[in-house]
Amino acid sequence: MKVNILGSEWEVVRLKQDEDPGLKHADGYADFTTRRIVVIKAEPTDDSVEDLEAYMRKVTRHEIVHAFFFESGLHGNSLHCEEPWATNEEMVDWFAFQGEKIYKAWGEANAL
């Protein structure tokens, strides 16, 4: 499916772990070079969470936020904050301004 991230079109796909080497060490990732978000197509195992669909939506939301950081120009500067992001006023303001757009993208990706 396609999702609009601050005016850029990103593709969101779900793949099985054995279909993408990037899923060997993570359950999802955002590829900034191709504007593609890959989320694991989780399958039940003995140690998996019960609601796999809810888990995959959570991973999708997480990766969409990474895409928003990239499209906002924050991706390359994330290690240069003087204080932790959780208490950084710039980050709080960013989420306050971008929240509605992020929510819309999550909806487009059926991640809610």
N, C-alpha and C positions, 0 to 999 in steps of 0.2 A: 504494500500500500504506500501511497505518497502522503507526506506530511509537510506542511509549510512551516519552516523555521525562520522567522524574521525575514520573509521574502525569498528564501532559498528553498528549493524543493529537495527533500530528503526521502529516500526509500527506507521503509522499515520492513524487515523480513524476519521470519522465524525459521531457524534451521536446526536440525538435529546435531548433536555434538560431533558426530563423525562426518558431517557434511561441511564443516568449516574448522580449519585448524585454530582459528582465533578463539574458539569456544572450548579449547582444551583446558585453559586456565582461568576462564571467566564465563559467566552466564550471559554476557552481552558486551557489546562494544560499539562505539561510534567511530566510523572511519571518516575522518575529516577530508581525506583526499578524494573520496568518491561520493561523499555525502550519503552514506549508507549506514543504517543502524541495524545491527544483527543481534537478535535475541534468541536464546536457546529455546528450542521446541522441547520443553521438558517432558519426560516420560516418568511414570511412577516407578519408584524403587523402594526398597525397604527403609531407606533413610531420607526419603523426600518428604517435603511438606504435603499436607493433605490436599490443599486447594492449589493445584499447579497453575491453573488459569490465573488466579489472583497473583501468584508469584511472578508469572511471565508479564503481567501488566505492570507490576512494580518495577521489574527490570527495564521494561520499555520506558516508563516514566523517567527512570534514572538516566538512561542513555539519551533521552530527549533533552534533559537538562544539560548534559554535556554538549549536545549540539547547539543549544541556545548560548552556552558560554562561548563556544567557538564562533558562532555567527555574530556575537556581540563584541568580539575582539578580546575577550577575557582569557581565552585559552592559554595564550603564551605568557600571560602575566600572573598566573595563579600561584607561583612560588615566591612572589616578591611583595606580599602583603606584610605590613609591620605587625599586624595582630591577627589572631585566628579568624577565619572566614565566618564562623558562627556568630561572632560578636562585631564583625566589621560593618560599620554603617553603610559603606558603599555597596556591599553585597546585599544587605537588608533592603536598601533602596532599590537595587536592581530587581530583586524578586518582587518587590511591591509594584514596580512599573511593568514588569514582564509577566507577572502571574497569570493574568487573563489570557495572554497569548500562549503561554505554556499549557494552560488548562485546555485551550482550544486544540492545540496540537496533540495533547494526550487523547482528547476525544476523537480526533481524526484517525488516530492510531489504535482505536478501541482499547486504550490502556487504562480506562477509568473503572 
